[in-house]
Amino acid sequence: MSNTDFGNPDVIVVGAGNAASCAALALREKGASVIMLEAAPVEDSGGNSRYTAGLMRHAFHGVDDLVQIIPELTEEERKEVDFGTYPESQFFDDMGNITKYRTDPDLCELLVTKSLETLIWMRKNGIRFQPSFGRQAYKVDGKYKFWGVPSETWGGGMGLVDSEHKLCTERGVKIFYETPAVALITNDDDAVCGVEVKHKGKRIAIRARAVVLACGGFESNAEMRARYLGPNWDLAKVRGTRYNTGAGIKMALEAGAVPYGHWSGAHACEWDLNAPPYGDVTVGDNFQKHCYPLGIVVNERGERFIDEGADFRGFTYAKYGREILAQPNMFAWQIFDSKFLHMLRDEYRIKRVTKVTANTLEELVKKLDGVDADACLREIHAFNKAVRTDVPFNPAVLDGRSAPGLRVPRNNWANTIDKPPFEAYAVTCGVTFTFGGVKVTVNGEVEDTSGKPIPGLFAAGEMVGGLFYHNYPAGTGLTSGAVFGRIAGNGAAGFVGR
């Protein structure tokens, strides 16, 4: 492949996930010529976006807003389903609480205030959405009530990536697979004017007037995880793509970008103990195990170590992977009884799952590989004794059904583990994406160490530092990718005079 095969684009987008695709679509909307560079082969393209469930958090004030995203909602669904509301004020509060108020206020404001507008833009461009009944709603008194985010992409992450790539191709964006970018090209004024790529072992320089970096964090790089996240993070399993190795961040830093955000933080959840080292597109996100609020979680010592009911799982799951990594031998078991087996999500029903079943608690604890069985049985009995059975159980609200007085108290959805048969699932830490990245302006420009934009360089997606600290609200990653991808695309278009 020669340089001429890449054409003479106005803008190069590095990456091919949701953020990169939204940047490319925004650029084409402004009339700029664009190519996209993807390190992965076509079947594994799209970065972590391909591995997600497709949930997208956004502000909305009721069903009339949802209809703009999901026009396929039936009249019955509009009338009978309690979708609730999620005003911008609540989104702001959640981002503040989750990040301990460290989130960058300017970037957070863009994320929140542009969330609904961006999803409507995606829908107008041909991206389909559907209600997330299976993941974000429970039936209460025969009626679905959403306790979380109502919108997810049609076909999950795979459907999203395939739709976006189809739209990009239809609009004249060439996507070059198995073509990783390895360096930025700068001119004498330190402006970015292209990238060097590697294709079939050859390095090729591609010139352009601007570059958008949207090629993920460093979650797939064991060395960088150990260096920045800390001990044993190199041993964590990776939920998604193997191609997010921090290359884009390294290129930006070499060009003078300022590091920004929570570099020792990451989104990490409870993941099947025997899942492969990286994500499997045939399984998608189904190695995750997110129904822990319906049961209890114990470590090697047979002890509970988290409050499984501290909050809705969308506000706890992304930090509990770190808690499991900190346990002896980095694993845990989720335990459920038959009262709630019917409420376990589809991810508990896949063939590739580490699971044991038993008809008595005594039998169950002996099957929990690696766990102190006697201590675990005592822990279950103590938990059962502490449960406030006088408080009604309601999974769609913070019901206050607690288990007080324990070494690790339980605040909501506490239910006794006493009705056979029992099931338990072995989990470990699965890292999704890293929080550290580079600083961008409100126009998506990458800032240098003096606080000035680097001419011609823009960033979006996981590369944007400063949004997430310590924890993460479910569904915000894809929304952030779309919002800042579109912003970076528009910014780059303006930079090149489109």
N, C-alpha and C positions, 0 to 999 in steps of 0.2 A: 504494500500500500504506500503510495506516495503522498506528499503534502497536497497535491492537486485533488486527490480523492475526497478530502475534507471540505473542499470548496473555499470560499472566502467569506466566512460568516461575520456578521456584525458582532455577535456575542456567542461565546462558548459557555455552555452549562455543564459543569462537571458533576456527574451523578445522574440517576434516572429514577429516583423514587418520587414520592408525592411532592416534596418541596421542589425538586428539580423540574418536574413536569409542570407544576403550577407556574414556575418562573418562565419556562419555555412558552407556555400558552399565553401568559401575559405579554411576553416579548412579541410573539406573533400578532397578538391583538393590536399592538402598537406599530406593526409593520417591519420590525427588525428581523433580519435573517439569523437563524439559530441552528447550532448543532448541539447534540448531547453526547457526552462521553461516559460510558458505563464500563466499570472494571469487570463485572460479572458476565457470564454467557447469558443468552436471551432467556433461557428457562429459569434462571435464578436472578434475573434482573429486578431492579426496583428497590434495592436496599432493604431496610427493615419494614418498609411499607408493605411489601409482599407478605410478610409474616404476621401482620396484625389482624385483629378481628374486624377492624374498620370503624370502631367507635370514634365519634368526633364531638367533643364538648363545644357547646356554643350557647350564647345567651338567647333567650326567647321569652315572649310574654304570653304564650298560649298557643292554641292549636292553629290560629290564623297565621302565625309565623312559621309553624312547622309545615303547613301546606305549601309554602313557597319552596321548601326543600324537598318535601315528599308529597307531591300533588296526587300520588296514587292512593293516599289515605281514603278509605271508604267513608261514607256518611255514618255508618254504624261505629267505626273506629273513632271518628271525630266526636261523636256524641257519648259513646259508652266507655272509652278508655280515658283514665285520669292521667294525662300527660304532665300535669302540673305546670309550673312556670320556672324559669331560671333567669331572673333579671340580671343585668350587668353588675348591679351592686353585689349580688350574691357571688357571681363569678370573681369579682375583685376580692371579696372577703375570703373565698376559698383559696385563691392564689396567695393571699397574705398569710392565712393561717397555716397552710401547707408548707410554705417556704420560710416560716418564722419571720415574715415581713422583710426578707432579703431580696425578693424579686425586683428586678429593675423597673421602676415605676413607669418610665416611658415605653419600654417594650411591653410590659404587662398591659398598659392602656391600649396599645395597638392590638394585642392578642384578644383582649376582651371586646373592645368596641368594634373590631373588624370581623369577629367570629361569624356572626349570622350573615353579614354582608358577603363574606367570602364563600360560605357554603351556598348561598343563593347564586353567586357567580359561577361556582362549580356546576350547580344544577343546570344553569342556563347554557353552560358549555357542553352538557351531555353526561355529566357524572350523576348516577342515580343513587338514591338513598332509600333506606327502609327503617321502620321502627325497630328498636333493639329489644323486642319482647323477651327473648331468651336470656338476655344478660343483664338488663337494667330494670326489670319490672317483676312484680309478684302479683298473683291473684289473691285479692283480699275480699272475702264475702262475695266471691264469684265475679269480681270486676278487676281488670288489670289496673294496677297503680304503679306508675313509674316513680322510683326512688332516686334515680340517677339520670344519666344522659339518654335522651330518647332517640338519637339519630346515629345510624351506622351506614357505611357504604354498602351498596348492593354487591354481594359476592365477597364480602370481607376485603382484606388487603389485596388478595390476588385479583379480585374483580376490579378494585380501584386501580391498581397498576396497569392491568391489561387495558382498561378503558382509557386511562390517561395516555398510554403509549399509542393506542389507536388514534386518539384525537390529535396527538402531536404529529404523527405520521401524516394524517389527512391534511394537516395544516402546513405541511412542508418542512417539518423538523426532522432532520436525519439523526437517527440514534446509532452510534457506533459501539457495539458490544465488544467485550474482551479487549478494551482499549483504555487502560487506566491512565489517568494523568499522573505525572511524576514530578513536575516542577512548573512553576509559573515563569513566564517570560516577562521581563521588565525592560524599559528603555532607559536612556540616560537620565531622565527625570524621575525615575523610580515609579513610573506609571506601569500598570499591568497591561500587556499588549498581546497576550496569548499564553499557550501552555505547551509543554513538552509531554508527549504521550509515549507509551510503550505498546507496540503492536507486533506480535509474532517475533519478539526479541529485539526489535529495532526501535530506536528512539527517533521520534519525528516531531518537529516543531510546527505548531499550528498558530498562525497569527489571527488576531481578532482585535476589535476595538474595546472590548470589555469581557470580563469573565465573572460568572456566577458560580461560586463553590457551594454545592449542596450534596456532598458525598458522605455525610454521616459523621459520627463521633469516633472514639477509639475503643469501643466496647469489644471489638473482635481482635484486639491486640493484647495478648497476655502480658507482654513486657510493659506496655503502657498502663494496663490495669494495675499491675503490681506497683509500678512507680508512683502512680497518682492516687489510686484508690486505697492501696495499703496491702498488708500481708494477706495471703491466701486468695486475693481476688484473681490472681492468675489461674487459680483452680476452679473458678466459677464456670458454669456452663453458659453458653451464649444462646439466647432465645431466638435470635434472627440470623441475619446474613453473616458469612465469614469475611465479607469484603470491606466492612467498616473498620479499617485499621488505623484511622487517624491521619491518613495521607493528606487530606484536604487541610486539616488543622496545621500539620507540619509545613505544608507549602505556604500557607498564609503567614505563619510565624516567621518563616525564612524571608518573606517579603516585607516584614516589619510590623505585622499585626500585633495588637496587644492581647495577651491571654485574658479571658474574662469568665466570670461565673464560678461555679462550685466544682473545681477540678478534682476534688476528692469525693465527689458525690455521683451517684448513678441510680437509675431506675432499675430495681431488681426485685423479682417476685418469687413466690413458691413455685417450683418447677419439678417435674418428675425426676426422681433420683437417678433413674437409669436412662434418661433422655440422652441423645447423642451430644457431642461437644458443641455443635452448632445446630441451628434450626434445620428442620426438615420440611420442605415445601409441601410434601404429601400429608403432613400432620398439621402444619401451620402453627397456630398458637395453642393447640389442644394439649400440649404437655403442661400447660399452666394448671394450677389447682387453686381456684379462687373461692371455694365455698367454705372456707374455714370458719366464717361466722356461725355456721350451722352445727359445728362440732367443737372439738378442742384439738390443740396441737401440742405434742410432747417431744422432748429431746431424748438423747441417749440415756440420760439419767432418769427418764420417765417423768420429767417435770414439765409443767406448762411454763412458758417463758415469754409469751406475748398475751396481750388482751385481745382475744379474737374478735371481741365486739366493741372495740374502742370507738369505731365509727363505721360508716358504710365502707364496704371493701374498696370502692373506688378511691377512697382517701387513705387507705392503709396498705394495700397490696404491694405498691411499688417500694415500700420501705421494709417490708417484712422479709424480703430476700436477704437483705443485709443482716437481719437478726438471726436468720438460719445459718448464714455463713459464720457467724460468731459462736455457734454452738459446737460442742465437742464433735469432731469428725464431720461437721458441716452438713448434718441431715436432721430431719424430723419426721414424725408421723402425724397425719391428720386422722382423727378418729370420729366416726359417726355411728349413731344407732338408727334403727329402722324407721323411727318417726320422721326422719328427714331425708331418707335416701331418695325419695321421689323428687326432692327439690334440688338434688345435685345436678349441675350443668352437664352438657354433653361431653365436656372434656374428661369427665370421670368414666365415660362409657367407651372410650377408645380401646383398641386391642393392646396397644403398646403402653401399658400402665403398670406401675408397681403397686400391687394391691393384695391384701389378705382379708379373709372373711372368717367369722366364727359365730357360734351360737351362744357362747358365754363369754363374759369379760375375762375370766381366768384363762380360757383357751386363747382369746384374742391377744392378750399381752405377751403370751409365750411365742406368738407368731411375729411379733414386731422385731424384726431382725436388728440386732445391735442395741436393743433397749433393755434396761434393768426392769424385768417383768414385775417383780414384787413391788418396787417403788412406783411403777406406773399404775398398778392396781390400787395402791393406797391413794395416789393422786386422783384417780377417777372417782373413788369413793368420797374423798374429801370435797371434790368439785360438786358431785351430786348432792351432798349434804348442804352445800352453801347456796344452791340455786333458789332464787326467790320465785317459787311456784305460784305465789299469790298474785303475781303481776302477769297480765296477759301477754302472750307472745304475738308480736306483729312484725314480720320481716321487712315491711315497707316503710317503717319509721324507726327512729331511735326509741325503742320501746321501754327502756329502763329496766328490763327484766335482767337483773344482775345476779352475781354470785360474790357477795362481799366477804371480807374477812380472810381471804386467801392471801398467800404470799404474792401471787399475781392476781389481783381482783379482775372480775369480768363485769363490764358495764352494761351491755345490751345483749339480747337474744340468747341468754343463758338457758340451756335445756339439759336436763339430766341425760346421761348416757346409760340407759338401763333397759332399753327394749331391744331384744334380739330380732333378727340377726344383726351383727355388728360388722362394719367395714372400716378399713384403715388404708391410707395411701402414703407412701414414702415420698418425701420431697427434699429438694436441696435448693440452692440459690441459682436462679437464672437471671443473668444480667441482660437488660434490654438496650439501654443506651446511656451514655455518659453525659453529665450535666455541664462539664467544662467546655469552653469553646473560645470564640473570638467575639469582640465587641462590634456591634453594628449600629449605625445611625437609624433614625426613623425612616430613612429611605433605603435601608438595606446595605449601605456602604460599609465596608470593613474599615475600622479605625486603626491608626498606627499608635505607637507608644506615646506620641505627643497629643493624642486625642483628635487628630485630623484624619479625614478620609483618605485612604490609599486610592489614587485615581485609577478607575477602571476595574476595581475589585469589589465584588458584592458577595454576600453569603446568606444562606437560609437553612432551615431544617435543624438537625441536631448540632450543626456547627455554631449556631447562635448561642453564645453563653449569656448568663445573667437572668434567665427566666426561672429556672428550677433550682431550688436548694433543699437538700435533705430529703425531700419527698416530691410527690407528683400526683396531680389529680387525673384520674382516668380519662382517656379520650382527648387529652390536651396536645399530645405529640403530633398527631395528624393535623389537628387544627392549626397548631403553630407552624407546621411545615407548609400548609396551604396559605396561611396569612402572610408569612414572611417570604415564602416563595413568590407569591404574587407581588409583594412589595419590592423584592429584589429585582424581579423581572421588569416592573415599571421603572424602578430606579435606573437599571442598566439601559433601558430603552431611552430614557431621558438623557443619560450620559452620552449615548452615541447619536443623539439628535433625532430620535424617532418619536 
